[in-house]
Amino acid sequence: MIDPILLRETLEQQGLPYSDSLCEKLDQYAEILVDWNQRMNLTAITDPSGIVVKHFADSLLLLKAAEIAEGASLIDVGTGAGFPSVPVKLCRPDIRLTLLDSLNKRIVFLQELTKSLGIEAICQHARAEEAGKQPGFREKYDLATARAVSNLRNLSEYCLPFVKIGGCFAALKGYDVEEELNEAAFAIRQMGGEIEAVKKYDLGEEARRAIVLIRKVRPTPAKYPRPAAKMKKSPLLPR
């Protein structure tokens, strides 16, 4: 389904790993994604070139932006169709992956996807604000990531509770992220985080990405994360 030449050229331009076996797995991924998307809303991007650039290459930028140790634990919060972490797992089988999503039918898709691709992952049906308070998930991960439409302020409250001290939250955001960063700075500190870096990439095809790296330097206070309604009513902004 996907164009192997486009995939190889796009990955190589970014200094990302490419192999024929990776291409075969990503092609299988694309076929499963498009098939399931006919029955449920997983993505608006279904053309082969869009999948290569805006899903696969975009996801794999995480390997370029963040230093991920051998055997690191990674949780993908609100993972949806498995982006960015499933393509990352295909390149780095050593990563211990948890896929978290609030919609059970997406979890069913992810279970079928990971089984078909032959990768190990925990597929967890839960809301982030609930899982983030559970002892089995709270401050247990070396890396949390999210490629979500939610603003960085709320994303930090959802994701940083999962990260252990010394770990990192990598947020995949739009290219022009500066205003969001300023608005989120107070919330990030409240969650025990510090902004470490903002890395920007241009994949062409009108696909540009900023990855915000937030280091967890202190424990997250027990009252966080709050329910979504509370976040909306009382946003974490400096008084």
Phi, psi and omega in degrees: 000310182274160181273111182296329180292316177298318179298310182298313182296319181294316180292317182294325178298331180263003181070029181261153183291140175225142172209160178297323180293322175298316179301317179297317180294318180291326175296318177297317177303311181300317180295317179295317180300311182294321179298309181293329182295340176289339183254339179209154185278101178254323183201150173271350182260109183232355178282147186304316182290323177297319178297317180298309188277309191272346175249300189287304181296319179302316179296318184289347173301336178302325179294331180278325186279320188247142173276114183248114184292157176303129178074015182296151175266133184229130173244130178256109189269123184065047192293337178063246181270012176101015180255134010265357200280332182291315173301323178297317179297325178296328176277330185232078181299341181290339182293136177267109194253134169240127178255116185247128176210149184275349183253119187297325182292333174288325176296320177300316176301314183295324177296317178292318180299308183295324176297314181295324181276350178073034178244150179268131177200146171272122179256107190248122176271110179190154170282142184300320183290340176271313180298326182295346178257355182275135183304329181288346183240331189290126178051044181248354191245143174289327184215132168245146177219158176205136173240083193229161181276346180298149180293158187296329178300309179291320180301322180295322178291325177290318195262322184297331176300337179282341191270134176286160177301130183093347178278188189220145169251122179249111182259122177271111187235173174297159188299318182267083191256359189300317181296319177298319180300314180298318181292330185270350189303317181295314180298320179300315178296320179299327181277358181091019183250164173224134177292121183262319183195156170234118183246133186242143184221146177238113181265003186073190179051033182058031180244104178235147189218138167247135175243117181265123179257121182240119181272135177273114185247345179218156176298148173283130178305146189301333184286349179255150359281152178268163175301154183302322180296323178291321177300318182291318184287322184231072181297147181280089178236146180298136181273000000 
